[in-house]
């Protein structure tokens, strides 16, 4: 398995699945690959080079959270549903997100200084304005991954491992998570491509088909050991009960899961990655947009939700911008749209 990113030539083999218009003309196009598979690894739908390893980034936080629950750490430290949802989140630094993370850390006897994700300004503009107007500064609790990192610290304390350095590949926390990923993806990841995520943890190169398999198993983990089955069910329940914690006000993940409940667990990741579990269908999905555009990944996830009947037409219309998204100018006028390509194969 090569650790190199796809060359320009091989990346171009992926189909054009999303287009962006301005006026009556297509202005930009996005190539992408995707895979939807069932719990046995049977491909239900695919496009492009879905066997090529890619970094899942934040799209698999729900899989990383399995170790927190099945280890007993979540019970040992009274992790609430909202906190567990935050462990699966890429939040926008709104007050409820920050307060939940800091309260969780305080219960562990820790503080934001123990988070190794780095400080980040809130991604939600009103929260950003409020923070700066009050003379505040970004902290690690505002980082969109602070919930995931709070979960890592919880696991470290439960394992009796050092809390410092929990982001390192060799740390017991990351090794425990690696074992979960191997079991869920069905792969030996010891020689897989490896890098460092934006929040400092290891990222592992995994083919989209195997990512989709892991997500299918998250939604329907009947072939997994009983503790893992229980952990998956608990994570799904927490995310469905607290979709705001997973992203935030007006965000795609939150808006969709407010409608779907446990019928869909979806999660975005950096560089145009998106993963989902459709538990009732026993399916998992994984998307990677070649140029890393999140706008295209959202359109493709919306298309999958529609294609597999997770959201009906009325629900999609109520969301607005699910199957297509408007392109706005600075005055707020619609001047184009982001939409599935005309010849998209599903």
SEKOL-48871 format. One record per residue: x, y, z of N, C-alpha, C in turn. Coordinates in steps of 0.02 Angstrom, whole numbers, plus 32768, in hexadecimal, padded with zeros to 4 digits. Example, Ala and Ser with C-alpha at 12.3 -4.5 7.8 and 13.67 -1.06 7.14 Angstrom:
% SEKOL-48871
82947EE4818682677F1F818682947F5B8186 82827F90816282AC7FCB816582858002818A 
END
This chain:
% SEKOL-48871
802A7FC58000800080008000802C803E8000 8024806A7FCF804E80A57FCA803880DB7FFB 80678100801680578137804380528179801D 805B81777FDB805881B47FB4801181C87FA6 8005820A7FA37FC582227F8D7FBD82127F42 7F7E820E7F2A7F7382007EE37F9482357EB8 7FB082207E817FCC82507E527F9382767E31 7FA482AD7E107F7182D47DED7F4D82A97DBB 7F73827E7D987F5482547D657F2382227D83 7F3782007DBA7F0B81CE7DD77ECF81EE7DF9 7EDA82297E197EA3824B7E397E6F82607E05 7E8682727DCA7E5982887D957E2C82507D7D 7E3D82127D8E7E1381D97D7A7DD281D87DA0 7DD081F97DDA7D9181FC7DFF7D5F82267DD8 7D1F82137DDA7CED82377DB17CDD827C7DCC 7CC682A77DA07CAD82E97DB37C6682DF7DD0 7C5F82E97E117C2082DA7E327BFA83187E4A 7C1D83507E517BFD838E7E697C1383C87E3D 7BE483F57E2F7BF484307E077BD9846F7E28 7BFA84A67E1A7BE884E77E377BD985177DFE 7B9D85347E007B8985617DCA7B8B85AA7DE1 7B9085D57DB17B88861E7DBB7B6486377D7E 7B2886527D897AFE86627D4F7AEB86217D2C 7AF086217CEB7ADF85E57CC57B1985B97CB4 7B5385C57CD27B8F85A07CC07BAB85797CFC 7BC5853D7CED7BE985187D207C2E85377D28 7C3D854E7D667C7B85727D727CB285447D8E 7C9E85137DB77CCE84E67DD67CB184A07DD9 7CDE846E7DDB7CC984287DE07CF484057E13 7CD783D47E367CFB83AE7E697CF983637E58 7D3583467E567D3A82FD7E4E7D3982DD7E93 7D1E82A07E977D1A827F7ED87D1482347ECF 7D2282117F067D1781C97F0A7CEC81BC7F47 7CC681867F457C9D81747F7E7C8E812A7F7D 7C7B81117FB77C6780CB7FBE7C3080C67FF2 7BFF809C7FE37BCA808A80137BCA803E8016 7BD5802280517BD97FD980587BAE7FC28092 7BA07F8080937B7A7F6480CB7BAA7F4580FD 7B8F7F2781317BB87F0E81697BE37ED38155 7BD57EB4811C7BFE7E7D81047C317E9580D1 7C327ED680C37C627EF280947C4A7EF2804C 7C0B7EDF80417BF07EE07FFD7BE27F287FE9 7BFA7F3A7FAE7BF37F7F7F967BAD7F8A7F7B 7B8A7FBA7F997B467FCC7F827B4880037F4E 7B7C802D7F527B8380657F247BCB807D7F27 7BE7808E7EEF7C2B80A97EEF7C3680D57EB3 7C6881007EB97C7D812A7E827CC7813C7E8D 7CED813B7E587D33814E7E5C7D5F811C7E80 7D9B81327E927DCD81067EAF7DC480FC7EF9 7D9280D77F0D7D8280CF7F547DAF809D7F78 7DDE807E7F547E0D80507F747E4F80737F86 7E5580B27F757E9280D87F827E9280F07FCB 7EC880E87FF17EC780FF80377EC5814B803C 7E9A816480677E9581AB80757E9281B580C0 7EA081F180D77E9A8201811E7E528215812D 7E3481F4815D7DEE8201816E7DE682438193 7E1B825C81B17E19829981D97DE28294820F 7DB982C782157D8782C7824C7D4882A0823C 7D44828382027D06826081EE7CFA82208214 7D2D820682397D2581C7825D7D2C81D082A9 7D1B820B82C17D1E8216830A7CF181E68330 7CB981D483137C8C81A583347CAD8161833D 7CD7814D830D7CFC810E83147D328113834A 7D53814D834D7D86815783807D67815883C6 7D28816D83CB7D078170840C7CF4812B8427 7CF680F883FC7CE480B484137D12809F844D 7D5280AE84487D81809A847C7D7080BB84BF 7D5980F884BD7D45811C84FA7D0D80F6851E 7CDE80DC84F87CA480BB85167CB180738528 7CCC804B84F97CD2800485067D097FF38539 7D36802285457D6A801785787D4F801D85BF 7D14803C85C57CF9804A86077D0980908620 7D3280B685F97D4580F9860F7D0A81288614 7CDB812385E47CA1815085E57C7781468624 7C6F810786387C4980F986757C70810D86B3 7CB180FF86B37CDB810E86ED7CDC815886FD 7CD5818286CA7CD981CB86D57C9781EE86C5 7C6081C786C67C1C81E386BF7C1582108682 7C2E81FA86497C278220860C7BDE822285F7 7BC4825D85EF7B7D826585DD7B72825A8593 7B328256857F7B22825185387B3C828D8511 7B3282C9852D7B498305850A7B9583058502 7BB882EE85367C0182EB85327C1882B784FF 7BF5827F84FD7C07824C84CC7BFB82658485 7BC5828A847B7BB982A884397BF082D98428 7C0882FE845B7C3E832E84507C7F830A843E 7C8982CE84587CC482A784477CC4829483FD 7C89829483DE7C82828383977C8082C1836B 7C8D82FB83877C7D833B83677CB8835E8346 7CA6838783147CD083BD82FC7CA683FC8306 7CA6841583447C77844A83567C92848F8342 7C6984C1834A7C79850483337C8C8534836C 7C99851883A77CB0854383DD7C7A856F83FB 7C3B855983F67C05857F84157C0885748461 7BEA85A184887BEF859C84D17BDD855884ED 7BA8853884D47B9584F784EE7BCB84C284E2 7BEC84C684A97C238497849B7C5D84A284CC 7C7084E184D47CA984F184FF7C9A84E08547 7C5E84F1855E7C4C84E285A47C49849785B1 7C31847185807C2E842985897C74840B858E 7CA1842285637CE6840985647D09841B85A6 7D03845A85BB7D26846F85F87D09844E8636 7CC7844486367CA88421866F7CBF83D88673 7CC583B9863A7CDC837386367D24836F8651 7D4E839C86397D94839B864F7D9A83A7869B 7D7283D486B57D7483E286FD7D6283A48725 7D33837E870D7D1F834087307D58830D872F 7D83831186FE7DBD82E586FA7DF782FE8725 7DEF833A87417E27835887667E5983778737 7E43838986FB7E6F83A586C87E5583E986B2 7E79840986847E64844A866A7E72844D861F 7E61848686017E6D848E85B97EB8848985A9 7EE2849785DA7F2A849285CE7F41844B85C1 7F18841A85D47F2983D385C97F1683BC8583 7EEE83E485607EDB83D3851B7F1683E284ED 7F2783B384C27F6183BB84957F4C83C9844D 7F0E83E384457EF583F184027F06843783E9 7F1F846384167F2F84A684027EF384D48404 7EFE8516840E7EC6854584107EAB855383CB 7E6B856783C97E4B857683887E1285A68396 7E0C85DA836D7DD4860883747D9385E58361 7D5B85FA837F7D1A85DB836F7D0B85E08324 7CEF85AA83097CDB85AA82C37C9785C782B8 7C7185D282ED7C2E85F182E87C37863C82F2 7C26866382C07C3786AA82C07C1C86D082FD 7BDD86C883107BC686EC834C7BEE86DB838A 7C02869C83927C2B868983CC7C7186A983C7 7C8C86AD838B7CCC86CD83807CC987178392 7C958739837A7C8E878183887C86878D83D2 7C5D876483F37C52876B843B7C9387618462 7CBA872F844F7CF9872184727D29875C846B 7D328774842E7D6287AA84227D4A87EC8440 7D0987F8843D7CEE8836845A7CF8883984A5 7CF887FE84C57D0387FB850D7D4C87FA851F 7D7887FF84EE7DBF87FF84FA7DDB87B98506 7DB5878784F37DCB874284FD7DFB872B84C6 7E1586F184D07E4486D384A07E32868A8495 7E478670845C7E3A862B844D7E5E85FD847E 7E3D85C884937E5C859584BD7E548551849C 7E72851F84BA7E6A84DB84A07E2184C484A4 7DFB84DF84D37DB484CB84D97D8B84E2849D 7DA18518847C7D7F853084407D9085068403 7DC684E084077DDB84B683CF7DA2848783BC 7D97847F837C7D5E845683667D65840D837B 7DA183F883907DAC83B383A57DB283AC83F1 7D9F83E084187DA983DD84607D8283A48481 7D48839384667D21835B84827D4483188477 7D5D830E843B7D8282D1842D7DBE82CA845A 7DE2830184637E1E8300848D7E0C82F684D7 7DD3831184ED7DBD830485317DAF82B9853A 7D94829A85067D8A825285087DCC822C850C 7DFE824384E87E3F822284EA7E5D82278531 7E568261854F7E70826A85937E4B823D85C5 7E0A823685BA7DE2820985E57DFB81C285DF 7E0881AD85A17E21816985967E66816085B4 7E91819385AD7ED4818F85CA7ED181858615 7EA781AB86377EA181A5867F7E8781608693 7E578147866C7E3B8105867B7E6E80CD8671 7E9880D586407ECC80A386327F0880AA8661 7F0A80DF86887F4480EB86B37F818101868C 7F75811D86517FAB813386257FB7817E8630 7FF28197861E800081DF86257FCD820885FC 7FB7823F86197F8C826B85F27FB5829585C1 7FF282A585D2801D82C985A48034829B856C 803182B6852F8047828F84F58013825F84DB 7FD4826784EE7FA0823784D87F94823A848D 7FAD826D846B7FA3827284227FD6824983FB 80098230841B803E820D83F7802681C883E0 803F81B483A7802B817383898038813983B9 806F813D83DF80838105840A805D8105844D 80398139845D8016813E849D7FE0810984A2 7FD480ED84DD7FA080BA84E67F5B80CF84CD 7F4A810E84D27F09812684B97F05811C846E 7F388134844A7F36812F84017F3D80E783E9 7F6280BE840E7F67807883FC7F2580538407 7F018065843C7EBF804784477E8F805A840E 7E92809983FA7E6780B083C37E7B808F8382 7EBC808683767ED38064833A7EB7801D8337 7EB67FFB836F7E9A7FB783717E507FB6835F 7E2B7FE883767DE47FED83657DDC7FF8831A 7E05802582FE7E00803482B77E117FF6828D 7E427FD082A27E547F94827D7E1A7F62827C 7DFB7F5982B67DC37F2A82BA7D877F418291 7D797F8282947D3E7F9B82717D487FA08226 7D857FB082107D937FB581C87DA57F7281A9 7DB77F4181D37DCC7F0081B97E127F01819B 7E3D7F2F81B27E7F7F3781957EB57F3381CB 7EEF7F1C81B77F2C7F2481DF7F497F6881CB 7F477F9881F97F5B7FDD81E97FA37FED81FF 7FC97FB98212800D7FC6822B803A7FE581F7 802F7FD681B780597FF18182803480248157 7FFA803B816F7FD2806B81497FF380B08149 7FE580D981177FFE811E81187FEB81418159 8017816A8172800B818B81B2802181D381B0 7FFB81FF81D1800D824581D67FF582618218 7FF382A3821D7FDC82C582597FA282F38247 7F6C82EC826C7F2F8313825E7F39835B8276 7F0A838682647F0D83CC82787F0D83D582C4 7EED83A682E77EE983AB83307F2183848352 7F4F8367832B7F8B834883477F8B82FD834E 7F5182DC83437F508293834B7F658271830A 7F758230830C7F86820D82CE7F4B8207829F 7F59820B825E7F2781FA822B7F4381BF8204 7F16819181F47F2A815381D37F08814F818F 7F2D813D815B7F11813581187EE780F68113 7EA880FE81027E7880C780FE7E5080CE80BD 7E48809980967E1E809E805A7DD680AF806C 7DB580D380407D7080E8804C7D4280AC8058 7D4D807680337D23803B803C7D27801F8082 7D63802180A07D6B800780E47D5180398118 7D57807981097D3880AB81357CEC80A08136 7CD0809580FB7C88808A80F77C74804B811C 7C9D801781187C907FD9813D7C8F7FE78188 7CBF800D81A17CC1801E81E87C83804481FD 7C6C807281D37C30809781E37BF2806B81E1 7BF0803C81B27BB8800C81B17BB67FE481F1 7BF07FCF82097BF47FA882477BE37FD38284 7BF2801482817BDD804182B77B91804282BC 7B70804382827B27804582827B078002828F 7B267FCC827C7B0A7F8982857B437F598299 7B597F5D82D87B967F3982EE7B8A7EF28306 7B5B7ECF82E67B487E8D82FF7B817E5B82FD 7BB37E6682D17BEB7E3782CC7C247E4A82FB 7C1A7E7C83257C4E7E9383537C437E778399 7C767E7583C37C6D7E5F84087C387E88842C 7C187E6A845E7BE17E8C84807BF37ED0849C 7C2D7ED884BC7C3E7F1B84D57C417F50849E 7C597F3B84637C5C7F6B842B7C167F798410 7BEC7F47840E7BA77F5283F87B867F868425 7B907F7E84667B727FAD84967B8F7FF2848E 7BD07FF684827BF1803784797BD6805A843B 7BCF803684047BB5805383C67B6F806D83D0 7B45804683F27B00805B83FE7AFE809A8429 7B29809D845B7B2B80D784877B4281158463 7B72810F84367B8A8148840F7B53816083E0 7B32813283BE7AFC814683907AC5816B83B6 7AB3815283EF7A7E817084187A9281B7842E 7AD181BE84437AE881FF845C7AE882338424 7B01822083EA7B04824F83B17ABE8262839A 7A91823183987A4D823F83827A29826D83B4 7A38826583F47A18828E84287A3582D4842C 7A7482DC84167A96831D841D7AB9833183DC 7A95833783A57AB6834883657AD7838D8366 7ABE83BB83907ADF83FC83957B2783F683AB 7B3483C783D97B7783C183F47BA983AA83BF 7B918388838B7BBD836B83587BD983A08329 7BB583D783227BCC840C82F47BB88450830E 7B78846383077B6184A283227B2D84C482F8 7B1E850183097AE8852782EB7AF0852C829F 7ABD8515827B7ABB851B82337AE784EC820C 7B0B84C0822E7B3B8494820C7B18845781EE 7B34843F81B77B16840981907B0A83CA81BB 7B3E83B481DF7B37837782087AFE837F8239 7AFD83B6825D7ACA83C182907A8583C58271 7A7D83EA823C7A3B83F2821D7A2083B08203 7A4A838881E57A33834781CB7A1F83198204 7A4A831382377A3C82E2826B7A0382F8829A 79F38338829B79B7834E82BE79798330829F 797C8322825E79448303823A794782B7823A 7982829B823379878253822A7988822C826B 799E824B82A279A7822582DF79D981ED82D4 79CA81B182EC79F8817982E679F8815982A1 79D08172827379CF815582307A0E81678208 7A32819A821E7A7081AD81FC7A9F81CE822D 7ADC81B6822F7B1281D882547B4281EF821F 7B47823182157B73824C81E17BA782798202 7BE2827B81E37C1882A382007C4882BA81C9 7C5382FB81C87C82831781997CCA831281B3 7CF8831781857D3F831981967D62834A8168 7D9D8360817C7DC3839081537DD58372810F 7DE4839D80E17DFC838A809E7DC983608077 7D898372807F7D55835480557D44830C8064 7D4B82F780A37D3882B380B77CF482B680DB 7CCC828480D07C8C827D80F47C7E823480FF 7C688222813B7C5581DD814B7C0F81DB8169 7BEE81A281637BAB819B817D7B9C8153818D 7B70814981BD7B52810881CC7B07810E81C2 7AEA80DE819F7AA280DA81967A8A809981B8 7A80809B81FA7A74805D82207A3A80338208 7A02805181F779C8802A81E379D4800481A2 7A01801E81797A107FFD81397A4E7FD0813E 7A717FD381777AAE7FAC817E7AE57FC2814F 7AE6800481407B16801F81107B4280538130 7B7F805A81147BAC808F81267BC480B180E7 7BD680F180EC7BEB811880B27C2A813F80C1 7C538149808E7C8F817280957C9B81978053 7CAA81D780587CB38203801E7CF782268025 7D1982307FED7D5582597FEB7D5482837FAB 7D5382C57FB37D5682F37F7A7DA083017F6B 7DB382F97F2D7DFA82FD7F1A7E1B833E7F30 7DF983777F267E1883B77F347E0C83CE7F7C 7DEE83A47FA57DE483B37FEC7DAB83E27FFB 7D7F83EE7FCB7D49841E7FD47D1084017FFE 7D06841E803A7CCF840780647C8C84158046 7C86844B801E7C45845B80007C2D84237FD2 7C5C84037FAF7C4A83CC7F837C39838D7FAA 7C5E83817FE17C508346800A7C0A834A8028 7BF58385803D7BB1838D80587B7C837D8024 7B8683957FE87B5683887FB27B52833D7FA5 7B8B831B7FA47B8B82D37F987B6A82AD7FD1 7B7582C2800F7B5482A180477B0982AC8043 7AF482E880327AAD82F480297A8F82C87FF3 7AB582BF7FBD7A9E82947F867A95824C7F9E 7AC582337FC77AC081EF7FE17A8381E88010 7A78821A803A7A3F8218806879FE82158041 79FB8237800A79BF82367FDF79BA81F47FBA 79F281DF7F9D79F381A27F7479DC81657F9B 79F281607FDA79E18126800379A28130802D 797E81668021793E8171804279438182808C 797E819880A2798581AC80E8795E81EC80F5 7960821980C67938825680C8790A8258808D 78CA82678099789A826F8063789F82B48044 787882BF8010787B82FF7FEC786683388019 7832832D8043781A8363806E7850837680A2 7871834380BD78A6835180EE78E0837680CE 78F383608092792A8381806E791883C9805F 78DA83D4804B78C48418803C78C38443807B 78B0842580B378AE844A80F278F3845F8108 7925843680F979698448810B7983848280E1 7972848180A1798B84B5807479D584AC8069 79EA84A7802B7A3184A0801E7A4C845B802D 7A21842880327A3A83E5803F7A5283C47FFF 7A2783C57FCD7A3983A57F8D7A5D83D67F5F 7A4E84167F667A74844B7F457A7D84837F77 7AB184AB7F6D7ABD84E37F9A7AC685227F71 7AAA85597F877AB185977F617AF785B47F65 7B0C85D47F2F7B4985FD7F307B3186457F38 7B4786657F6E7B3086A97F7E7B6886DB7F71 7B5587187F5D7B86874D7F597B8787737F9B 7BAF87A77FA17BB787CA7FE07B7787ED7FF6 7B4B87FA7FC87B0B881A7FD97AD687E67FEE 7AE987A77FED7ABB877380017A8D875B7FCA 7A9B876F7F8D7A72875A7F547A8B87187F38 7A5D86ED7F237A6F86AD7F057A8786B87EBE 7AC486A47EAF7AE186AF7E6D7AF5866E7E4A 7AE986367E6C7AF985F57E4F7AE685BE7E81 7AFF85827E747AF1854B7EA27B2785177EA0 7B2C84F17ED77B5884B67EDB7B29847A7ED6 7B36844D7EA87B0684187E9B7B2983D97E83 7B0683A07E867B2383637E687B2C836E7E1E 7B6283527E037B6E83587DBB7B34833A7D93 7B2B83547D587AF2833E7D2F7AF382F37D21 7B2F82D77D197B3482907D097B4B82667D45 7B3D827C7D837B4F82567DBE7B2C82127DB9 7B4E81DB7DC97B3281997DBB7B03817D7DF1 7AEA81A77E1D7ABA81907E4F7A8E81CA7E66 
END
